[in-house]
Amino acid sequence: MSLRLITGRSGSGKTRLILDEIRGELQKDPLGAPLILLVPEQATFQMEYAMVTTPGLSGFMRAQVLSFRRLAFRVMQETGGSAVVPIHDNGKAMLLHKVLEARRDSLRVFRGGKTESGLISRINDLFTEMKRYGVNGSKLTEHAEAAAKRTVASKGSSLLADKLRDLSLIYSDMERELAGHWLDGEDMLGWLTKGAGSSSYLEGAQIWLDGFHGYTPSEYAVIEALLKKAKKVNIALCVNQPYGAGERPDELDVFHPTAETSAQLCELAQAVGVELEVPVVLEPEVSPRFKRNPMLAFLERNWETPRRKRWEGESALLQQNHPECGLSLHEAANRRAEAEAVARDMLYRVREQGSRWRDMAVFVRKMDDYADLLAIVFGDYGIPYYLDGKAPVSHHPFVEFVRSALECVSGGWKAEAVFRCAKTDLLGTPERRVSRGEIDRLENYVLAAGIDGWRWHSAQAWFPLFRGDLETDGTTDEADETLQSLIEVRDALLKPLLAMEETMKAARSVRELCESLFAFLEETGAADVLESWSAEDLAAGKPGRMATHRPLWDGVINLLDQLVELMGEQSPDVQLFAGMIDSGLEELKLGAVPPSLDGVLIGSPERTRSDRVRIVYLLGANDGVLPMRISENGLLAEEERDQVAASGLKLAPGSRRRLLDEAFLAYLTFTTASRHLWVSYPLADDEGQGLLPSEWISKIKKKFPGIPVRSVAAEPQETQSEEEQLSYAAHPGRAMTYVLARLRAWRQGETLSAGWWAVYNWLRGQTNWNGRLTSLISSLNHTNEERPLSPETSRALYGDRLLASVSRMERFIACPFQHFAVHGLRLQERRLFRVDAPDIGQLFHAALRQTTEKLFAAGPAGMDSLRWQMEAAAAVDKLLPRVQSQILLSSHRHQVMARKLRDIVTQASAILGEQAALSAFKPVGLELSFGPKGLLPALSLELDGGRWMDIAGKIDRVDAAQSSSGLLLRIMDYKSSAMKLKLDEVAHGLSLQMLTYLDVVVSHAPHWLGQPAQPAGVLYFHVQNPLLSTPNGMPKEEARNALFRQYRMQGLLLSDGESVKLMDESLNHGNKSAVVPVEFKKDGTFSARSQVADKSQWEVLRGSVRSQIRRIGKRIVDGDVAITPYRLDKRSPCTYCDFRPVCHFDNQIEGNAYQALSKASNREELWQRLANSAQGGDLK
């Protein structure tokens, strides 16, 4: 029994020596005692591959490449420990979830309303660290109690003591749960330590350890047991010299980690009493790895030497284009440019230098910044790759399917959970697969109807949706059929979920809960769907994705098996069960299998082991990354770790020691390549924030004076030579992008070089790429402009007789494309279960119509304001159930809103009653409709080409009064916000509704009312419940008058004193009306602030409105769908437009521009514009 150290610097041949010794032993005696090579878990495949590809070794059984855990499992099988069931990280996560839920009320720090997976993961990591360093529950409890006493004595913060107390409770509970039946991965080393002495497998074995830089206390214990049992233990260390017992390196030594390990191993051998052989020190003049590359040999040999040691070799080698250049530096505009530059270089080396993909490796320190990006870029360039490491699978549809299904049955059937489950495309049964389109339609209904919780199962909650006139029945046979089809889709989706819910409610143990979930997975045919996905990915040439589907099924089933073993006979708790499964799924990770032996390895320097790569690409060499800016993100802060260590509780090294060890990690990273090392760093992150290069870049520059730093742009630059530009065309897919950019510049007058023409012609000649190139080139002619619809399309959309509302005309003027989106394409936003402005407006209109109609019919007795309030409140209460699927009765919050709306309507009704008492105008039409099905005919206008347009609509209120000159008519419109009639907007066609309504009733008055009528005006009534603000209060009568004035209507009236006084009989000379927007001067004339127009001006307005509507109708039927939103002052319809994602309007893009509308400089100019419009003239 002996220990032998094999030491040497990076690339000195340690691994080769070990493999040669094992091969020699095999050739000498193929059936002798075991030859065991212990390596890190992630390096086992590479070492096994190196062994089996040895020439002359056709096969062997004596040698084994194992990790510590695999060796432990081998010994446990022999010594009886295999009866204990291993528990994986996801099993521990489920157990931790259970313990935390049970301990929630007794914990001081780690407590909360919801056990978060992030907390579970960090607790799990800390407990793993404690086990590795020999800390058990009782030891942690002792230190927690000691920390509490120190806190009391020092009267300091109790946070650390409370943390240790909580952790000791949780740790002890975990140990009790695992004791005697479960074996943690870290506990396996304890079993190995105990079982090694009685293992016949280890008897006489020779053991080599390679690829480790340090060992945990648990691993040292294993090594001690192996020293006592095995014939010989050989341990290789990457260190510049062997360190014996009692020798310690300087803490700033680059080789500090392995030097410490060397000393501790020697001390261990002395303590055990085994022979310590003379170390094998490999110190060749030039390390075998770098024999063919003097630059890398120099870098390795002088890594830790003073900066004045500089490269004195041939300067030509510093140029990247030199065939023997071993090191190159690159700065990229961003990470994408950096990754694409690497891909182009790889393709060049494979095509021009005969390299293999397996000769290359990409190292990144922060994998989160590069993993997805490299996958995309390498996919674009057709580069096979293998991402080293286990990836979380919480994003996979199957994992989400299980998680959301349990959330449905345990969390009260939240709609969001149901649709997360449905959209995995796994919910349903093999006999009835629900399509994504059916799911989308169901989701639209559910969101609009407010289906959630118990409403999923209530027949009363599912009824045809109607959003229209609150006073008519909006249901139709078509709506009923639509609802029935949605209910059928709902039932198909919920059937397996309801079956699982029923069996889980009846479950008497956790085992039966697991059986219920498994039955649900079988009923939905999830395994078959996963198999079909695997087949589709294989057929699509995506072996990486294919490899994730099948293992996930096994992973989930293994999760259920572990849960049954953990607590199978315990009483069931569905919510706890769902939480445990969720925690287990969060920790579920899959290790990818290399899709082929010839692929680029992507990994991180601290994990990935690869001594055979020739070319290394080190990406992201930025400040704060190399060396890494160490920060504690676990449960114990750095200061707390120091306090714990000072009290005698040994854990892993803190951030200070790890920061110092960054130098060793950098040394290993920079000395892995044997032919070429590419080092690059981005100048900006994904958000455009500037980044600085690593300090190691400066170190390399000083060691290699004159080494260039090559700038890498995201795309070819004009400042580059043609050869450099054409290097970007390394792959046809990316070449097309650059060709397209060059062609665009060429069309703008720039020169297109012969090289790019050659690339273009080559792509044209490739059958696989020509079609895509043609499609891309067509985009060169694209402008964000919509051509007019063809006459055929226009007729198909609008018919020969266009039926439209005035608001539709206004929408067209605001933006023709918006009009097309709404009335041509019939696009609309998804309806949600919420009270929107249209719902409030409909409630106001219907309630005020009913109140007005009833009280005016009552004559003078109906003018009492209190009665108006009572009738309005009754009308609102009657209408509330009809508002948007009974939303205003659906919750306490909505009921409060309903009370506020009732208050608004009752207050506004009281004011209407008071205004009515002052007015001779009485309603002759409420919610008066005109059009094909209306009380009045449509406003019909002839367009060109034999086509007609009918204007239809519904008028809130038409009032009439008899004057000395005849019948007067006015229009009233109820608005939930303050409105004014702006004649500038009328002149441009943006505000036509009120004037059109007045034109309609005046035009049809002889037939409708039996006599001609004159326009008296149009008025907006603001439906509101205003608050009066006064610092010192006011008398009741004054307050009543102030409130009344808040309801003063706005609009435009006939400038006739008699007509105005009929609207407000309290109006006298020198008075300002509190009802309508006029005031008299003392001489009886209207003041300049009065909103009035004389008869001739009213005729101009009527003519202008009709002329504009006719022109708008003509533009509509002519197919005008231009993206030309108006801009008047600073207002534009784009501000609140729902269709920006459709039109892509941007006034910064050529071809996009606002339709600039100007305001008249004075009143005379304004009326001249209206007159021109009435005569068909253009508005300038």
QUITADA-V646178 format. One record per run of one state. SS is the DSSP state (H for helix, E for strand, L for the rest). FROM is the first residue (numbers start at 1). LEN is the number of residues. Records with the same first field share a line. If there is no record, write none. Layout:
BEGIN
SS=FROM-LEN, FROM-LEN
END
This chain:
BEGIN
L=1-1, 9-5, 29-6, 39-2, 53-10, 67-1, 80-1, 84-1, 88-1, 107-10, 133-4, 155-4, 179-3, 185-2, 199-7, 210-7, 230-2, 239-17, 273-2, 277-3, 283-5, 291-3, 302-13, 319-8, 333-2, 353-4, 365-2, 381-4, 388-2, 393-4, 411-4, 423-5, 430-2, 434-2, 450-3, 458-1, 462-15, 507-3, 524-2, 540-3, 568-6, 587-2, 592-8, 604-11, 620-2, 623-2, 626-2, 629-9, 647-8, 661-1, 671-5, 683-1, 685-5, 691-2, 694-1, 704-5, 713-9, 727-5, 748-6, 765-2, 782-9, 799-2, 805-1, 815-1, 825-12, 858-1, 864-1, 881-6, 890-2, 918-4, 931-5, 937-2, 943-1, 947-1, 952-1, 964-2, 976-7, 989-4, 1010-3, 1023-13, 1046-4, 1055-2, 1064-8, 1073-6, 1081-5, 1087-5, 1094-1, 1118-8, 1129-2, 1132-1, 1137-3, 1144-11, 1158-5, 1175-6
E=2-7, 35-4, 63-4, 85-3, 182-3, 206-4, 232-7, 275-2, 280-3, 327-6, 360-5, 385-3, 390-3, 428-2, 432-2, 589-3, 600-4, 615-5, 622-1, 625-1, 628-1, 676-7, 684-1, 690-1, 693-1, 709-4, 801-4, 922-9, 936-1, 939-4, 948-4, 953-11, 966-10, 1013-10, 1050-5, 1072-1, 1079-2, 1086-1, 1092-2, 1126-3, 1131-1, 1155-3
H=14-15, 41-12, 68-12, 81-3, 89-18, 117-16, 137-18, 159-20, 187-12, 217-13, 256-17, 288-3, 294-8, 315-4, 335-18, 357-3, 367-14, 397-14, 415-8, 436-14, 453-5, 459-3, 477-30, 510-14, 526-14, 543-25, 574-13, 638-9, 655-6, 662-9, 695-9, 722-5, 732-16, 754-11, 767-15, 791-8, 806-9, 816-9, 837-21, 859-5, 865-16, 887-3, 892-26, 944-3, 983-6, 993-17, 1036-10, 1057-7, 1095-23, 1133-4, 1140-4, 1163-12
END
